[in-house]
């Protein structure tokens, strides 16, 4: 019989898994299923007991479900938040710059005391997020706002830092202290779900600014992403011309003009710059499928292949935001980058993990993610055995200042039996679709399409001229 670890060990497993597993990626994915689930259950109990007294939203949900304790993993399933929790505020608060009320809403989702936070100087989403970054441990990850509303997930700085200690093992397995060149084919900074990874990669992998290479030098503005969502929603009703530009955005016209000019130069100039400055070096890169497809196309147009060292790591995740891609896009990107294959990841805004695809094609879930496969009709957890299909849900154990449980919009097939690759953790098959369809409002997305952002910047530039 496996002994339950001490509270100290459980906290280490949940909060700092790289140290719990002795800096070994093999150890993370080698526990027998029963042992991993027992460890996860003890950690869920620890999180539930410590967070419940401090999270009103969790208290309400537990009371509604009559849950006072968690005796099994499935007992926590009714406590998994719907994705709408993270945008459960009136959109009028964003439109009216009511960041005092938005902060009170956020205060219910985190254990941090935000009641004394002075937001009187905030006149935009960007300034509000900047204040939270500067004065709290919170690192809110916002969605793209493509539905006209914007989600805010209350992660912490520590979560991102510790994730990228682990990713560093995937990128620099010999654990040398030197940094590695990071290729980031987007804005240098930002606070969307994917942009938060840029900051972590710059700090944990690159180490110095000269090793962090970006398509755009500026900020991926949350205000512009929110405007892009509003424009798309208004355009669908034939009302795009009626969208008003907030005064705070109007004062930033020069910034948006620069971003528009940079976007016009685009990927062709970026890949040429990479070839001239870091060609042949080992790099790490993370982006969405369509962005990497665009890089490969730009490289192909310039007859660029094998641009980086073969031990480079290219992480595509999040699918395509721009529609269907050619079947061979990944092979073209691998040839352009000079790597044997791309390292696909299954990731999302709500959890702090990059779940790597193995040589057998499965996305192995990190051990700090408690995985629930829910019956798509009843919402009840399916047995953790064999191969089954349903709705994916997770409880992120690294979340220690908010409740990490949520239900996704992903329809997946998962297998619990040991994988031919040697890993024992559950794996999700690569054929992932969405409930609600490709345009359905059934999932938080962190990356607006390039077209939507360009449309918003163009609208701003024209309207403010």
N, C-alpha and C positions, 0 to 999 in steps of 0.2 A: 504494500500500500504506500502511495506517495504521501509524504508529509507536507502539510500546508506550510509554506514559508512564513517567517516572522513578518510582522507589520513592516519592519525596516526593509526586508527583502522585497515584499510586495510593492512598497512604494518605489523602490529602485526599478523593479520590473515595469511598473506602469509609467513612471515619470522619466526614467533614464535607462531604457532597454539596452543601449550599447554597452553600458557598464555591467548590467545584470548578466548579459551573455558573454562577457569577457572579450569584447571587441571582435566577436566571431560571427560572420554572416552565416556560416554553416550551422553553428549552434542555434541561431535564431529560428532556423527552419528544419530542425531535426528532432524536436520533441515529439514523442508519441501523442496521438490525438487526445487520449484520455488525460495525460499529464498536462498538456497545454490547456485543456478546457477546465481542469481543476484549478490551475494557476489563474486563468482568466476569471473564473467565478470568484475566487478570493479577492482579486483586484477590483472586480465590479462591486462587491460588497463594501470594500474599503472606500471606493469612490462615492457610492450611494450614501453611506453613513456620514462621510465627511462633508459632502456637498449639500445634502438635503436641508440642513438647518439654515443655509445661507442663500439658497436659490428659490425665490418665490415661485418662479414658473415651474420648477421641478416639484415643489410642494403641492401646487395646485394639481398637477398631473397625477402625482402619486395619490392624493386624496380622492380625486375623481375615480381612480381605478381601485381604490381600497388597498393600496400596496404600502405596507409598513416595513417590509424586509424583503431581501432577495435571497431565496433559498436555492435557486437554480438559474442558469443563464437565461432560460426562457421566461423566468419571472420578470426579467427586466425588459422584455419585448414591448409590453404596453407603455413603457416609459420612453420609447424612441420617438423623438420629436418629428413631426412632419416638417418638410423644408419650409413651409410657410411661416413657421415660428420666427425665422430670421428676417422676415419682412412684414411682421404683424403690426407695424405702426401705420398710422394714416400717411399716405404719400404727400398730403398737404404739408406735413412737417418739413419735408425736403424742399418742396416748392416755396415755402414761406420762410426758410432758414430758421426754423424753430428748433435750434440745436439744444436748447435747454430741455424741451420736452422729449426730444430724441434721446438725450442722455439719460433722462429718467426711465425711458423705455428700456434702454440698454442696461441700466442698473439692475433690472430684474433678471437678466440673463447671465450675470457674472457675480462672482463672490467679491470682487473689488468694490470698494465704497466710492462711488462716483458722485455722491451727493454734494460735495464741496467743490467740484470741478467748475471753474469759471469759464463759461463758453461765450461770454458776452462779446468777445472780440471775433467770433467765428462768423464769417459772412458767406461761406461756401462749404461744400462737402469736403473739399481738399483741406481747408483750414481746420475743420473739425477733426478730421483724421490725423492731421499733423499735430494738433494739440494732444490728442490721445496718445500718439506715439511718444511725444516728448515728455509727458507727465505721468504715464501709467505703464504697466507691464503689458497692457493690451496691444495686440496687433490685429485690428479688425481686418478681415478679408472681405471685400465687397464683391458682389456679382456684377455682371455686365449691364444689368438693367434693361435687357432687351425686351422685357414685357411691359416696361413703363414703371416698374418698381425696382428697387435695389435692395438686395439682401446684405446683411452685415453679420458675419460669423466671428464671435469673440475669441479668437485664438490668442496665444501669448508669444512673446519674444522667445522665451525659453523653449517652447515647442519647436519653433523653426530652427533655432540653433542646434538643438539635439538631433533633429531629423537630419540636418546636413553634416553632423558628425558621422552619421551612419552612411549617408550618401557618399561621403568622402571615401569610405571603405570600398564602395563600388567603383569609384573613379580612380582612386590612388591606393590600390590594395596593399602596396608595400609600406603604407603609412609614413612615407617621408614627410618631413615638416614643410617642405617647399610647396608653394601654391601651384596652380595649374591655370592655363589660359581658359577663360570661360567665354563662349560665344553666345550672346543674348540677342536674338534677332527681333528686338522690340525696343520700347522705351527703357531708358536706364533705370528709372525708378517708377514706383507706383504702389498702389495698395489693393489692387484686385487680387483674387485668389492666386492667379499665376504670377502676378508682379511681385507678390511677397516672396516668392521663390527667388526672384532676381536678387533681392537684397541679401538673402541668406547665401546664395551662391557666390556673390561678390565677396562677402565676409569670410565664409567658411572654406570656399574652394579657391577663389582667385587670390585672396589675401591682400592684394594691393590694387589700386585703381588702374594701373597700366596693364593689368592682366584681365581686365573685364571689358570686353569688346561688344558694343551695342550698336544696333541699327539707328536708334534715335538717342540723343544725349539728354533729353528732357524728361519730364514727368508724364506718365500716363494718367491724365486727369480723371478723377472720379466724376467731376462735374460734366466733363465732355462725354463720358460713357453714359451718364444719366440722361444727358441731352440727346445722345444718339438713340437711346431707347424711346424717349418721348417723341422724337422725330419719326421713327419707324411706326410707332403706334398712331401718331397723327396722320401720317401719310396714308396709312391703311384706311383712314376715314376721309381722306381728301382734305385734311385740315392742317397740313404741314406749315403753310404760310402764317397760321395763327399762333404758332409756338413763340412764346416770348423769351427773350434772353435776359437772365438775371443781371443786375448791375455789376455784381462781383465778377461775372464772366466778361462783361463788356470791358472792364478795366484791364483784362489780361489779353487784349487783342494781339499785341506783339508776340506774346508767347505762342498763341495758336497759329499765327502766321508762320512763325519759325517751324512749328511742327508740321504744317501743311507743306512747306517747301522741302523739309527733310523727307517727308513721305513721298514727295514727287521724285526726288532723287532715287529713293527706293532701294530695292534689293540688289540691283545690278551694281550700283556703286559700292554697296556694303561688301559683297563677295569679292569685288576687285580689291577693296581695301584689306580684307582678310588675307587674300593671296599675297599681297605685297608686304604685309607686316608679320603674319604668324604662319605662313605656309610651311608645312612640314612639322609643325609642333603638335604635341599632344594637347587636346582640348576636351572640354565638357560642354554640352549644350542641351537645353531643355526648351521645348516649345510645342505648339499644336501641330497636327499633321499637315494642315494646309500651309502653314508658315514654312515648314521644312520642304514641302513640295515647291513652294515659291523659290526657296533658296536653290534647290536642285535645278529648277528651270533657268534661273538667272546664271548659275554656273555653267550649265550646258550651252547657253547662248554665247558664252565666252570661252568655250572649249576647256573649262576647268574641271579636272578630275583628280582624285587622290589628294585633296587639298591639305589634309591634316595627317598626323601620324596614325598608323593603324591601331594603336592602343587607345585612341580617343574613344569617348563614350557620347553617343547622341541619344537623348531621351525624348522620343515623341510620345505625347499623351493627349488626352482630351478629345481625340477624334478630329474631324474637320468641321470648322465653323462656316465653311464656304461651299458646302455641297459635296457631291460625289467626286472623288479623286480617281485618276487613272490607276488601274490595277498594279502597275509597275512603279508607282511613285516612290515606294520605300527602297527598291533596288537602285533607282536613279539617285536618291539621296545618299545611299551608302557609297555608291561609286564616286559621287561628287566629294563626299567627306573623306573617302579613303579608308573606311572601316569595313570589316567583314560583314557586319549586319548592324541594324539599329537596335537599341535596347528599349523596346516599348514598355510603357508604364501605364497602369490603371490608377488614376488619381482623380481627386475632386476637391472642391473648395472646403467641404465640411470636415475632412479628416486630414491629419498631418501624416502623410505617408505617400511614398512612391512605390506602388506594388509592382515589382518587376516581372516581366514575362520570361518564362524559362525556355529552354531548348525544345521542350515538348509543346509549347504554345500556350500554357496556362499562366494566368496572372496569380502569383502566389501572394496571399494576404499576409501582411506583417503580423507578428504575434501579438502586438499591442492593440490590434483591431479585433474586437469580438464581432464575428460575422453572423448575421441572421439572414436566412433565406425565407422570405415570407410567401405564403400562399397568395397568389394574385387576386383571389376572390374573397377569401376570408380575412387575410392579413395575419393569420396565425403562423408561428414559426414552423417550418418543415423540419423533419428529423435531420440531424447532422450525420448523414450516412449516404453512401453511394453517390450517384449523380442525379441531380434534380434541378428543375428550373423554377424561377419565381422572381419576386422583387427583392433586390439587395437592400440590406440595412446594416448599419454598423454602430458599434459603441467604441469610440476612440478613448483608450485608457490613458493616453498622455494628457488629456484635457483635465486640468486640475483647478482651473478657475471658472469653468463652465461645464455643463453636462454635455458629454461627447456623443450621446446617442441620437441617431436620426435615421429616417427612412428615405431612401433615394428614389429617383424615378427610373432606375435602371432595371430592365428585364434581363436577367442573366441565367446562365447554366453553370452550376458549380459541382465540383467533385471533392469528396473528403478522403478518399483512399490515397495512399502514398503514390507519388508521381514517379514516372520513369526517370525523371531527372534526379531523383534522390531526395527531394524535399518532402516533408510530411505535412506541411501546413495546407489548409484548404486552398483550392485554386479556382479561379473563375475562367471559363472558356472565353476565347477571343471574340466570339459572336455576341456582342452586347448591343441591345437596342433600348429604346426609351418608351415607357408608358406615356401615352398622350401624343405620340408621334414626334417627328423631327422638330416641329414648331410648337409642340404642346408645352404648357406652363407646368411641367411636372419635374423640374430639376433646376437646381441652381447652376448657372454657367458662369465661368469666371473670365472668359475671353470673348469680347465682342468681335465680330468679323471685321477685317481690315476695311471692307467697303463701308460698313456702318460708321466706323470711326472717321474715315475720310469724308463721308457725307456730312457728319456733324462738324468737323473742322472747316469744311468748305462753306457750310451754312453760316457758321460763326464769322468767318472771314468776310463773306459777302454781306451779311446783315450789318456788320460793324463798320463797313467801309464808308 
